[in-house]
Amino acid sequence: MLRDKRLWTMAAFGFMAGLPLPLSGFTFRLWLSEGGVSLAMIGLTANIGLAYSLKFLWAPVLDQARPPGPLRWLGQRRGWLMTIQPLLALSALMLALSDPAAAPAAAIAAAALVAFLSASQDIAVDAWRIEVFPPKLQGAAMAVYVWGYRAALLISGAGAIKAADLIGWHTALLGVALLLALSPLVTLLAREPDVARDTQVETRPERFIPRIRHAVVDPLREFLTRPGAITILAFVALFKLDEAMAGVMTAPFYRSLGFDKNAIAVANFLPSLAAVLAGTAIGGWLVARLGVGRALLLTGCVQSTAVSMYVVLAFSHDQVHVLYFTVFLEAFVGGLADAAFIAYLSGLCSVAFTATQYALLSSVAAIALRTVGGLTGFLAEAVGWPMYYSLCVVATLPSIFLMLRVLRRYPPVERVAES
């Protein structure tokens, strides 16, 4: 299997897809906090990530419309990737050359452009994967993609932070932009999927509109007519509320406690990755052992334990071992809960609309992070760190109450069987 060049290409695409994420997330917010940007504005940067949640809105364009003329010879998937990737590298360059201390609005605009183009690249890469790999290799393709993705997160996350400590933010982020500039080489080395399509016909309005209706409206209608659909969606939206509130503000929180870039980079480097992988593996085992419902309930309740460590950390100025343990525990519990939650979301999808319904459900799951998360800076400024993270612990309660109701009245096994 390792001789399959497509898998190596998939890993490379995963690496290129993971690089931009911290540039509009944790790494970017840490840079803003060092530039003296207010907590309120740092919190609002969470809204930048709406591009990842709403990418299904413009996915039909990349699926149906032909790439720009000079790049059509590459095919539908590679043509769009070759259009997006140079622009993504250029936007990362703009971000690296910005100055959050002097012009935070320009830096945030550059980060928003990075997020939009990164989400667009994700659309094309996902389509390439689905069309290139046969069903029996989809699991392997996704696995190597995740490993490439995680490796990239380490480089543009903890790696960039450590580099910034040594050579400054501008040079460190220029290095990430340079890596992104290599993305077109991966696209050129990839082979175009052998899928017959007549784009001249497909883009006509009389054919395009029904396809959009089938791709977006029909899956929504099918889901919303199920018993308890609104309650289930409310639970899905609130499941990560505590993570949204706690995670968005961690960068300025760590800096306010006196931790330097080196300590933050070490905390988020290999130990954090090992914790995520271990948590995901154990979470998958729990799903197999206990079933989706019980595993979801157990891991969901454990989440509050990890969040409560931030309250402890708020009273632990300069105690690096507490920082390391908090980050490690949060990563482990996050992987644990994500494994059960992803299994639950997958079970909600009808066989007729699997891809679209999962995309829509995962977007709903990210709503708290991309909306409520944007307001967290105002709350942190108003109440202070200990009270703020105490409120994050309280934020776990609504999802737990809804979870109990959903699992009792609409158990996942019965719903999978019905669909």
Contacts in CASP RR format, 6 or more apart in sequence:
PFRMAT RR
TARGET T0000
AUTHOR 0000-0000-0000
METHOD contacts of the structure
MODEL  1
MLRDKRLWTMAAFGFMAGLPLPLSGFTFRLWLSEGGVSLAMIGLTANIGL
AYSLKFLWAPVLDQARPPGPLRWLGQRRGWLMTIQPLLALSALMLALSDP
AAAPAAAIAAAALVAFLSASQDIAVDAWRIEVFPPKLQGAAMAVYVWGYR
AALLISGAGAIKAADLIGWHTALLGVALLLALSPLVTLLAREPDVARDTQ
VETRPERFIPRIRHAVVDPLREFLTRPGAITILAFVALFKLDEAMAGVMT
APFYRSLGFDKNAIAVANFLPSLAAVLAGTAIGGWLVARLGVGRALLLTG
CVQSTAVSMYVVLAFSHDQVHVLYFTVFLEAFVGGLADAAFIAYLSGLCS
VAFTATQYALLSSVAAIALRTVGGLTGFLAEAVGWPMYYSLCVVATLPSI
FLMLRVLRRYPPVERVAES
1 7 0 8 1.000
1 140 0 8 1.000
4 137 0 8 1.000
6 132 0 8 1.000
6 133 0 8 1.000
6 137 0 8 1.000
6 141 0 8 1.000
6 191 0 8 1.000
7 137 0 8 1.000
7 140 0 8 1.000
7 141 0 8 1.000
7 144 0 8 1.000
8 144 0 8 1.000
9 186 0 8 1.000
9 189 0 8 1.000
9 190 0 8 1.000
10 129 0 8 1.000
10 133 0 8 1.000
10 141 0 8 1.000
10 144 0 8 1.000
10 145 0 8 1.000
11 144 0 8 1.000
11 145 0 8 1.000
11 147 0 8 1.000
11 148 0 8 1.000
12 148 0 8 1.000
12 186 0 8 1.000
12 189 0 8 1.000
13 125 0 8 1.000
13 128 0 8 1.000
13 129 0 8 1.000
13 145 0 8 1.000
13 186 0 8 1.000
13 190 0 8 1.000
14 125 0 8 1.000
14 145 0 8 1.000
14 146 0 8 1.000
14 148 0 8 1.000
14 149 0 8 1.000
14 152 0 8 1.000
15 148 0 8 1.000
15 149 0 8 1.000
15 151 0 8 1.000
15 152 0 8 1.000
16 85 0 8 1.000
16 121 0 8 1.000
16 152 0 8 1.000
16 180 0 8 1.000
16 182 0 8 1.000
16 183 0 8 1.000
16 186 0 8 1.000
17 118 0 8 1.000
17 121 0 8 1.000
17 122 0 8 1.000
17 125 0 8 1.000
17 145 0 8 1.000
17 149 0 8 1.000
17 152 0 8 1.000
18 118 0 8 1.000
18 148 0 8 1.000
18 149 0 8 1.000
18 152 0 8 1.000
18 153 0 8 1.000
18 156 0 8 1.000
19 152 0 8 1.000
19 155 0 8 1.000
19 156 0 8 1.000
19 176 0 8 1.000
19 179 0 8 1.000
19 180 0 8 1.000
20 88 0 8 1.000
20 92 0 8 1.000
20 114 0 8 1.000
20 115 0 8 1.000
20 117 0 8 1.000
20 118 0 8 1.000
20 121 0 8 1.000
20 156 0 8 1.000
20 180 0 8 1.000
21 118 0 8 1.000
21 152 0 8 1.000
21 153 0 8 1.000
21 156 0 8 1.000
22 28 0 8 1.000
22 153 0 8 1.000
22 156 0 8 1.000
22 157 0 8 1.000
22 160 0 8 1.000
23 92 0 8 1.000
23 95 0 8 1.000
23 111 0 8 1.000
23 114 0 8 1.000
23 156 0 8 1.000
23 173 0 8 1.000
23 176 0 8 1.000
24 45 0 8 1.000
24 48 0 8 1.000
24 49 0 8 1.000
24 111 0 8 1.000
24 112 0 8 1.000
24 114 0 8 1.000
24 115 0 8 1.000
24 118 0 8 1.000
25 45 0 8 1.000
25 48 0 8 1.000
25 49 0 8 1.000
25 111 0 8 1.000
26 157 0 8 1.000
26 250 0 8 1.000
26 251 0 8 1.000
26 268 0 8 1.000
27 156 0 8 1.000
27 157 0 8 1.000
27 160 0 8 1.000
27 161 0 8 1.000
28 45 0 8 1.000
28 95 0 8 1.000
28 107 0 8 1.000
28 111 0 8 1.000
29 42 0 8 1.000
29 43 0 8 1.000
29 45 0 8 1.000
29 248 0 8 1.000
29 251 0 8 1.000
29 252 0 8 1.000
30 161 0 8 1.000
30 251 0 8 1.000
30 252 0 8 1.000
30 254 0 8 1.000
30 255 0 8 1.000
30 261 0 8 1.000
30 264 0 8 1.000
31 100 0 8 1.000
31 107 0 8 1.000
31 164 0 8 1.000
31 169 0 8 1.000
31 173 0 8 1.000
32 41 0 8 1.000
32 42 0 8 1.000
32 45 0 8 1.000
32 100 0 8 1.000
32 104 0 8 1.000
32 107 0 8 1.000
32 251 0 8 1.000
32 252 0 8 1.000
33 42 0 8 1.000
33 251 0 8 1.000
33 252 0 8 1.000
33 255 0 8 1.000
33 256 0 8 1.000
34 169 0 8 1.000
34 255 0 8 1.000
35 100 0 8 1.000
35 101 0 8 1.000
36 100 0 8 1.000
36 101 0 8 1.000
37 100 0 8 1.000
37 101 0 8 1.000
37 104 0 8 1.000
38 381 0 8 1.000
39 249 0 8 1.000
39 252 0 8 1.000
39 377 0 8 1.000
39 378 0 8 1.000
39 380 0 8 1.000
39 381 0 8 1.000
40 377 0 8 1.000
40 378 0 8 1.000
40 381 0 8 1.000
41 104 0 8 1.000
41 108 0 8 1.000
42 248 0 8 1.000
42 249 0 8 1.000
42 251 0 8 1.000
42 252 0 8 1.000
42 377 0 8 1.000
43 248 0 8 1.000
43 249 0 8 1.000
43 373 0 8 1.000
43 374 0 8 1.000
43 375 0 8 1.000
43 376 0 8 1.000
43 377 0 8 1.000
43 378 0 8 1.000
44 374 0 8 1.000
44 375 0 8 1.000
44 377 0 8 1.000
45 108 0 8 1.000
45 111 0 8 1.000
45 248 0 8 1.000
45 374 0 8 1.000
46 244 0 8 1.000
46 248 0 8 1.000
46 369 0 8 1.000
46 370 0 8 1.000
46 373 0 8 1.000
46 374 0 8 1.000
46 376 0 8 1.000
47 370 0 8 1.000
47 371 0 8 1.000
47 373 0 8 1.000
47 374 0 8 1.000
48 108 0 8 1.000
48 111 0 8 1.000
48 112 0 8 1.000
48 115 0 8 1.000
49 115 0 8 1.000
49 119 0 8 1.000
49 366 0 8 1.000
49 369 0 8 1.000
49 370 0 8 1.000
50 370 0 8 1.000
50 371 0 8 1.000
51 112 0 8 1.000
51 115 0 8 1.000
51 116 0 8 1.000
51 118 0 8 1.000
51 119 0 8 1.000
52 115 0 8 1.000
52 118 0 8 1.000
52 119 0 8 1.000
52 122 0 8 1.000
52 366 0 8 1.000
52 370 0 8 1.000
53 363 0 8 1.000
53 366 0 8 1.000
53 367 0 8 1.000
53 370 0 8 1.000
54 363 0 8 1.000
55 119 0 8 1.000
55 120 0 8 1.000
55 122 0 8 1.000
55 123 0 8 1.000
56 216 0 8 1.000
56 356 0 8 1.000
56 359 0 8 1.000
56 360 0 8 1.000
56 363 0 8 1.000
58 120 0 8 1.000
58 123 0 8 1.000
59 123 0 8 1.000
59 359 0 8 1.000
60 208 0 8 1.000
60 211 0 8 1.000
60 212 0 8 1.000
60 215 0 8 1.000
60 216 0 8 1.000
62 80 0 8 1.000
62 120 0 8 1.000
62 123 0 8 1.000
62 124 0 8 1.000
62 127 0 8 1.000
63 123 0 8 1.000
63 127 0 8 1.000
64 199 0 8 1.000
64 202 0 8 1.000
64 203 0 8 1.000
64 208 0 8 1.000
64 211 0 8 1.000
65 199 0 8 1.000
65 203 0 8 1.000
66 72 0 8 1.000
66 76 0 8 1.000
66 199 0 8 1.000
66 203 0 8 1.000
67 74 0 8 1.000
67 75 0 8 1.000
67 76 0 8 1.000
67 79 0 8 1.000
67 80 0 8 1.000
67 82 0 8 1.000
67 83 0 8 1.000
68 79 0 8 1.000
68 83 0 8 1.000
71 79 0 8 1.000
71 80 0 8 1.000
71 82 0 8 1.000
71 83 0 8 1.000
72 79 0 8 1.000
74 82 0 8 1.000
74 187 0 8 1.000
74 192 0 8 1.000
75 192 0 8 1.000
76 192 0 8 1.000
76 193 0 8 1.000
76 195 0 8 1.000
76 197 0 8 1.000
76 199 0 8 1.000
77 124 0 8 1.000
77 127 0 8 1.000
77 128 0 8 1.000
77 131 0 8 1.000
77 192 0 8 1.000
77 193 0 8 1.000
78 128 0 8 1.000
78 187 0 8 1.000
78 188 0 8 1.000
78 190 0 8 1.000
78 192 0 8 1.000
79 187 0 8 1.000
80 120 0 8 1.000
80 124 0 8 1.000
81 121 0 8 1.000
81 124 0 8 1.000
81 125 0 8 1.000
81 128 0 8 1.000
81 183 0 8 1.000
81 184 0 8 1.000
81 187 0 8 1.000
82 184 0 8 1.000
82 187 0 8 1.000
82 188 0 8 1.000
84 117 0 8 1.000
84 120 0 8 1.000
84 121 0 8 1.000
84 124 0 8 1.000
85 121 0 8 1.000
85 180 0 8 1.000
85 183 0 8 1.000
85 184 0 8 1.000
85 187 0 8 1.000
86 181 0 8 1.000
86 184 0 8 1.000
87 117 0 8 1.000
88 114 0 8 1.000
88 117 0 8 1.000
88 118 0 8 1.000
88 121 0 8 1.000
88 180 0 8 1.000
88 183 0 8 1.000
89 177 0 8 1.000
89 180 0 8 1.000
89 181 0 8 1.000
89 183 0 8 1.000
91 110 0 8 1.000
91 113 0 8 1.000
91 114 0 8 1.000
91 117 0 8 1.000
92 114 0 8 1.000
92 173 0 8 1.000
92 176 0 8 1.000
92 177 0 8 1.000
92 180 0 8 1.000
93 174 0 8 1.000
93 177 0 8 1.000
94 110 0 8 1.000
94 113 0 8 1.000
95 107 0 8 1.000
95 110 0 8 1.000
95 111 0 8 1.000
95 114 0 8 1.000
95 173 0 8 1.000
95 177 0 8 1.000
96 169 0 8 1.000
96 170 0 8 1.000
96 173 0 8 1.000
96 174 0 8 1.000
96 175 0 8 1.000
96 176 0 8 1.000
96 177 0 8 1.000
97 170 0 8 1.000
97 174 0 8 1.000
98 106 0 8 1.000
98 107 0 8 1.000
98 110 0 8 1.000
99 106 0 8 1.000
99 107 0 8 1.000
100 107 0 8 1.000
121 183 0 8 1.000
128 190 0 8 1.000
128 193 0 8 1.000
129 138 0 8 1.000
129 141 0 8 1.000
129 142 0 8 1.000
129 145 0 8 1.000
130 138 0 8 1.000
130 355 0 8 1.000
131 193 0 8 1.000
131 195 0 8 1.000
132 141 0 8 1.000
132 191 0 8 1.000
132 193 0 8 1.000
133 140 0 8 1.000
133 141 0 8 1.000
150 273 0 8 1.000
150 276 0 8 1.000
150 277 0 8 1.000
154 269 0 8 1.000
154 270 0 8 1.000
154 273 0 8 1.000
155 176 0 8 1.000
155 179 0 8 1.000
156 176 0 8 1.000
156 179 0 8 1.000
157 265 0 8 1.000
157 268 0 8 1.000
158 264 0 8 1.000
158 265 0 8 1.000
158 266 0 8 1.000
158 268 0 8 1.000
158 269 0 8 1.000
158 272 0 8 1.000
159 172 0 8 1.000
159 265 0 8 1.000
159 269 0 8 1.000
160 172 0 8 1.000
160 173 0 8 1.000
160 176 0 8 1.000
161 172 0 8 1.000
161 261 0 8 1.000
161 264 0 8 1.000
161 265 0 8 1.000
161 268 0 8 1.000
162 261 0 8 1.000
162 262 0 8 1.000
162 265 0 8 1.000
162 266 0 8 1.000
162 269 0 8 1.000
163 171 0 8 1.000
163 172 0 8 1.000
163 175 0 8 1.000
164 172 0 8 1.000
164 173 0 8 1.000
164 261 0 8 1.000
165 260 0 8 1.000
165 261 0 8 1.000
165 262 0 8 1.000
165 265 0 8 1.000
201 207 0 8 1.000
202 208 0 8 1.000
202 211 0 8 1.000
215 356 0 8 1.000
216 356 0 8 1.000
218 353 0 8 1.000
219 350 0 8 1.000
219 353 0 8 1.000
219 356 0 8 1.000
219 357 0 8 1.000
219 360 0 8 1.000
220 360 0 8 1.000
222 350 0 8 1.000
222 352 0 8 1.000
222 353 0 8 1.000
222 357 0 8 1.000
223 229 0 8 1.000
223 348 0 8 1.000
223 350 0 8 1.000
223 353 0 8 1.000
223 357 0 8 1.000
223 360 0 8 1.000
224 230 0 8 1.000
226 232 0 8 1.000
226 415 0 8 1.000
227 410 0 8 1.000
228 409 0 8 1.000
228 410 0 8 1.000
231 402 0 8 1.000
231 405 0 8 1.000
231 406 0 8 1.000
231 409 0 8 1.000
231 410 0 8 1.000
232 348 0 8 1.000
232 406 0 8 1.000
232 410 0 8 1.000
233 364 0 8 1.000
234 402 0 8 1.000
235 399 0 8 1.000
235 402 0 8 1.000
235 403 0 8 1.000
235 405 0 8 1.000
235 406 0 8 1.000
236 345 0 8 1.000
236 361 0 8 1.000
236 364 0 8 1.000
236 365 0 8 1.000
237 364 0 8 1.000
237 365 0 8 1.000
237 367 0 8 1.000
237 368 0 8 1.000
238 368 0 8 1.000
238 398 0 8 1.000
238 399 0 8 1.000
238 402 0 8 1.000
239 300 0 8 1.000
239 341 0 8 1.000
239 365 0 8 1.000
239 399 0 8 1.000
239 403 0 8 1.000
240 365 0 8 1.000
240 366 0 8 1.000
240 368 0 8 1.000
240 369 0 8 1.000
241 368 0 8 1.000
241 372 0 8 1.000
241 395 0 8 1.000
241 396 0 8 1.000
241 398 0 8 1.000
241 399 0 8 1.000
242 303 0 8 1.000
242 304 0 8 1.000
242 307 0 8 1.000
242 392 0 8 1.000
242 393 0 8 1.000
242 395 0 8 1.000
242 396 0 8 1.000
242 399 0 8 1.000
243 303 0 8 1.000
243 307 0 8 1.000
243 334 0 8 1.000
243 368 0 8 1.000
243 369 0 8 1.000
244 368 0 8 1.000
244 369 0 8 1.000
244 372 0 8 1.000
244 373 0 8 1.000
244 376 0 8 1.000
245 368 0 8 1.000
245 372 0 8 1.000
245 373 0 8 1.000
245 376 0 8 1.000
245 379 0 8 1.000
245 391 0 8 1.000
245 392 0 8 1.000
245 395 0 8 1.000
246 307 0 8 1.000
246 310 0 8 1.000
246 330 0 8 1.000
246 389 0 8 1.000
246 392 0 8 1.000
248 369 0 8 1.000
248 373 0 8 1.000
248 374 0 8 1.000
248 376 0 8 1.000
248 377 0 8 1.000
249 376 0 8 1.000
249 377 0 8 1.000
249 380 0 8 1.000
249 388 0 8 1.000
250 310 0 8 1.000
251 264 0 8 1.000
252 380 0 8 1.000
253 310 0 8 1.000
253 313 0 8 1.000
253 314 0 8 1.000
253 380 0 8 1.000
253 385 0 8 1.000
254 263 0 8 1.000
254 264 0 8 1.000
254 323 0 8 1.000
256 385 0 8 1.000
257 313 0 8 1.000
257 314 0 8 1.000
257 316 0 8 1.000
257 317 0 8 1.000
257 318 0 8 1.000
257 323 0 8 1.000
257 385 0 8 1.000
258 317 0 8 1.000
258 318 0 8 1.000
259 318 0 8 1.000
259 320 0 8 1.000
259 323 0 8 1.000
263 320 0 8 1.000
263 323 0 8 1.000
264 323 0 8 1.000
266 324 0 8 1.000
267 323 0 8 1.000
267 324 0 8 1.000
267 327 0 8 1.000
267 328 0 8 1.000
268 327 0 8 1.000
271 324 0 8 1.000
271 327 0 8 1.000
271 328 0 8 1.000
271 331 0 8 1.000
272 327 0 8 1.000
272 328 0 8 1.000
272 331 0 8 1.000
273 331 0 8 1.000
275 328 0 8 1.000
275 329 0 8 1.000
275 331 0 8 1.000
275 332 0 8 1.000
275 335 0 8 1.000
276 331 0 8 1.000
276 332 0 8 1.000
276 334 0 8 1.000
276 335 0 8 1.000
278 332 0 8 1.000
279 332 0 8 1.000
279 333 0 8 1.000
279 334 0 8 1.000
279 335 0 8 1.000
279 336 0 8 1.000
279 339 0 8 1.000
280 335 0 8 1.000
280 336 0 8 1.000
280 338 0 8 1.000
280 339 0 8 1.000
281 339 0 8 1.000
282 336 0 8 1.000
282 339 0 8 1.000
283 295 0 8 1.000
283 299 0 8 1.000
283 335 0 8 1.000
283 336 0 8 1.000
283 339 0 8 1.000
283 340 0 8 1.000
284 295 0 8 1.000
284 339 0 8 1.000
284 340 0 8 1.000
284 343 0 8 1.000
286 295 0 8 1.000
286 298 0 8 1.000
286 299 0 8 1.000
286 336 0 8 1.000
286 339 0 8 1.000
286 340 0 8 1.000
287 295 0 8 1.000
287 339 0 8 1.000
287 340 0 8 1.000
287 343 0 8 1.000
289 295 0 8 1.000
290 298 0 8 1.000
291 413 0 8 1.000
292 340 0 8 1.000
292 343 0 8 1.000
292 344 0 8 1.000
292 347 0 8 1.000
292 412 0 8 1.000
292 413 0 8 1.000
293 340 0 8 1.000
293 344 0 8 1.000
293 407 0 8 1.000
293 411 0 8 1.000
293 412 0 8 1.000
293 413 0 8 1.000
295 339 0 8 1.000
295 340 0 8 1.000
295 343 0 8 1.000
296 340 0 8 1.000
296 341 0 8 1.000
296 343 0 8 1.000
296 344 0 8 1.000
296 403 0 8 1.000
296 407 0 8 1.000
296 412 0 8 1.000
297 403 0 8 1.000
297 404 0 8 1.000
297 407 0 8 1.000
298 340 0 8 1.000
299 333 0 8 1.000
299 336 0 8 1.000
299 337 0 8 1.000
299 339 0 8 1.000
299 340 0 8 1.000
299 341 0 8 1.000
300 337 0 8 1.000
300 340 0 8 1.000
300 396 0 8 1.000
300 399 0 8 1.000
300 400 0 8 1.000
300 403 0 8 1.000
301 400 0 8 1.000
302 333 0 8 1.000
302 336 0 8 1.000
302 337 0 8 1.000
303 333 0 8 1.000
303 334 0 8 1.000
303 337 0 8 1.000
303 396 0 8 1.000
304 393 0 8 1.000
304 396 0 8 1.000
304 400 0 8 1.000
305 329 0 8 1.000
305 333 0 8 1.000
306 329 0 8 1.000
306 330 0 8 1.000
306 332 0 8 1.000
306 333 0 8 1.000
306 334 0 8 1.000
307 330 0 8 1.000
307 389 0 8 1.000
307 392 0 8 1.000
307 393 0 8 1.000
307 395 0 8 1.000
307 396 0 8 1.000
308 389 0 8 1.000
308 393 0 8 1.000
309 325 0 8 1.000
309 326 0 8 1.000
309 329 0 8 1.000
309 330 0 8 1.000
310 326 0 8 1.000
310 389 0 8 1.000
310 392 0 8 1.000
311 386 0 8 1.000
311 389 0 8 1.000
311 390 0 8 1.000
311 393 0 8 1.000
312 322 0 8 1.000
312 326 0 8 1.000
313 322 0 8 1.000
313 323 0 8 1.000
313 326 0 8 1.000
313 389 0 8 1.000
314 385 0 8 1.000
314 386 0 8 1.000
314 389 0 8 1.000
315 386 0 8 1.000
316 322 0 8 1.000
316 323 0 8 1.000
341 365 0 8 1.000
344 412 0 8 1.000
345 358 0 8 1.000
345 361 0 8 1.000
345 362 0 8 1.000
345 365 0 8 1.000
346 358 0 8 1.000
347 412 0 8 1.000
347 415 0 8 1.000
347 416 0 8 1.000
347 419 0 8 1.000
348 357 0 8 1.000
348 361 0 8 1.000
348 412 0 8 1.000
348 415 0 8 1.000
348 419 0 8 1.000
349 357 0 8 1.000
349 358 0 8 1.000
349 361 0 8 1.000
349 419 0 8 1.000
350 357 0 8 1.000
350 419 0 8 1.000
351 419 0 8 1.000
376 388 0 8 1.000
379 388 0 8 1.000
379 391 0 8 1.000
380 388 0 8 1.000
383 391 0 8 1.000
END
